[in-house]
Amino acid sequence: MPTEVITATISAFTTLIVSIGTWHVTMRQYRVKNEQMVDNAINDVKKELSNVKDDITQVNSTVQQHLSIIDLKIDTLSERVDKHNNVIERTYELEKRAVLNEERIRELQERVG
């Protein structure tokens, strides 16, 4: 009987050692798989951030181009407004002179007539 107990104990101990070894290998594989998943997720986030950065750069470039065009249009409109204002000022001056000339003509007509 003691041999049977020793054999059973050795068998149980061997089973326990194999189970622990299997569990250890399984846990190592699980850990490696999880590390790979985390690394892949981190790489995906890095790629996405890079894409977002590129998108922001493109949007910024487009906005800068539009702002340049707007500035050019504002400058052009400012020049046109200045020219228009100059024409208006000259027109007022001409109207004043016309009124003065009409008064002089009337005065001269009264003297003559």
ZIWO-V281616 format. One record per residue. N is the residue number from 1. SS is DSSP state (@ for helix, = for strand, . for the rest). NEAR is the number of other ideal C-beta (glycine too) atoms within 8 Angstrom. Layout:
n=(N & N)
ss=(SS & SS)
near=(NEAR & NEAR)
This chain:
n=(1 & 2 & 3 & 4 & 5 & 6 & 7 & 8 & 9 & 10 & 11 & 12 & 13 & 14 & 15 & 16 & 17 & 18 & 19 & 20 & 21 & 22 & 23 & 24 & 25 & 26 & 27 & 28 & 29 & 30 & 31 & 32 & 33 & 34 & 35 & 36 & 37 & 38 & 39 & 40 & 41 & 42 & 43 & 44 & 45 & 46 & 47 & 48 & 49 & 50 & 51 & 52 & 53 & 54 & 55 & 56 & 57 & 58 & 59 & 60 & 61 & 62 & 63 & 64 & 65 & 66 & 67 & 68 & 69 & 70 & 71 & 72 & 73 & 74 & 75 & 76 & 77 & 78 & 79 & 80 & 81 & 82 & 83 & 84 & 85 & 86 & 87 & 88 & 89 & 90 & 91 & 92 & 93 & 94 & 95 & 96 & 97 & 98 & 99 & 100 & 101 & 102 & 103 & 104 & 105 & 106 & 107 & 108 & 109 & 110 & 111 & 112 & 113)
ss=(. & @ & @ & @ & @ & @ & @ & @ & @ & @ & @ & @ & @ & @ & @ & @ & @ & @ & @ & @ & @ & @ & @ & @ & @ & @ & @ & @ & @ & @ & @ & @ & @ & @ & @ & @ & @ & @ & @ & @ & @ & @ & @ & @ & @ & @ & @ & @ & @ & @ & @ & @ & @ & @ & @ & @ & @ & @ & @ & @ & @ & @ & @ & @ & @ & @ & @ & @ & @ & @ & @ & @ & @ & @ & @ & @ & @ & @ & @ & @ & @ & @ & @ & @ & @ & @ & @ & @ & @ & @ & @ & @ & @ & @ & @ & @ & @ & @ & @ & @ & @ & @ & @ & @ & @ & @ & @ & @ & @ & @ & @ & @ & .)
near=(4 & 5 & 6 & 7 & 8 & 8 & 8 & 8 & 8 & 8 & 8 & 8 & 8 & 8 & 8 & 8 & 8 & 8 & 8 & 8 & 8 & 8 & 8 & 8 & 8 & 8 & 8 & 8 & 8 & 8 & 8 & 8 & 8 & 8 & 8 & 8 & 8 & 8 & 8 & 8 & 8 & 8 & 8 & 8 & 8 & 8 & 8 & 8 & 8 & 8 & 8 & 8 & 8 & 8 & 8 & 8 & 8 & 8 & 8 & 8 & 8 & 8 & 8 & 8 & 8 & 8 & 8 & 8 & 8 & 8 & 8 & 8 & 8 & 8 & 8 & 8 & 8 & 8 & 8 & 8 & 8 & 8 & 8 & 8 & 8 & 8 & 8 & 8 & 8 & 8 & 8 & 8 & 8 & 8 & 8 & 8 & 8 & 8 & 8 & 8 & 8 & 8 & 8 & 8 & 8 & 8 & 8 & 8 & 8 & 7 & 6 & 5 & 4)
